[in-house]
């Protein structure tokens, strides 16, 4: 996953497609091993995360999923990526 600072309070996250994936979930935390919260569920390969705490470090991870019989089946987590605003 790649992170790019878009402003003092926003980050653009992007990642590579996973073959067979229906969509992706982007998660964010205040510490690498902290509590992650779901930021966005999307079918796209990029997400802009807005209204972040300024002058803080943010940690992100993403995972792909596919629908099987109407149920989401999740893949492995990406490595954690961090960015300081």
SVG drawing of the C-alpha trace seen along z (x, -y; Angstrom):
<svg xmlns="http://www.w3.org/2000/svg" viewBox="-26 -21 31 40">
<polyline fill="none" stroke="black" stroke-width="0.4" points="0.0,0.0 1.1,-3.5 0.2,-6.6 0.4,-10.2 -0.1,-13.4 -2.8,-15.4 -3.1,-18.3 -2.4,-18.9 -5.4,-16.8 -5.9,-14.3 -4.2,-11.2 -4.6,-9.3 -4.2,-5.5 -3.7,-3.3 -3.0,0.4 -2.7,3.1 -5.7,5.1 -6.2,8.6 -7.4,11.1 -11.0,12.1 -11.6,9.4 -15.1,7.9 -13.9,5.0 -11.5,3.7 -11.6,2.4 -9.3,-0.4 -8.6,-0.6 -6.8,-3.3 -5.2,-3.6 -3.2,-6.0 -0.5,-3.4 0.9,-0.5 -0.5,2.0 -3.4,-0.1 -7.1,0.3 -7.9,0.0 -11.2,-1.5 -12.8,-0.9 -12.3,-4.0 -13.9,-2.9 -15.3,0.1 -14.9,-0.3 -14.5,1.4 -11.8,-1.1 -8.0,-0.9 -7.7,-4.4 -9.3,-6.2 -8.8,-9.7 -9.2,-9.9 -10.3,-13.4 -10.4,-15.3 -7.5,-13.7 -5.7,-14.9 -3.0,-17.3 0.7,-16.9 -0.1,-13.3 1.1,-9.9 -1.6,-7.7 -1.3,-3.9 -3.2,-2.1 -3.9,1.4 -6.1,2.8 -7.7,6.2 -9.6,7.5 -12.8,9.5 -15.0,11.3 -18.6,12.2 -19.4,16.0 -23.1,16.7 -23.8,13.2 -21.2,13.4 -17.9,11.5 -14.8,13.7 -11.7,11.7 -8.2,12.1 -5.0,11.4 -4.2,8.0 -1.7,5.9 1.5,4.8 0.9,1.7 1.8,-1.6 2.3,-4.9 2.3,-8.6 2.9,-11.7 0.9,-14.8"/>
</svg>
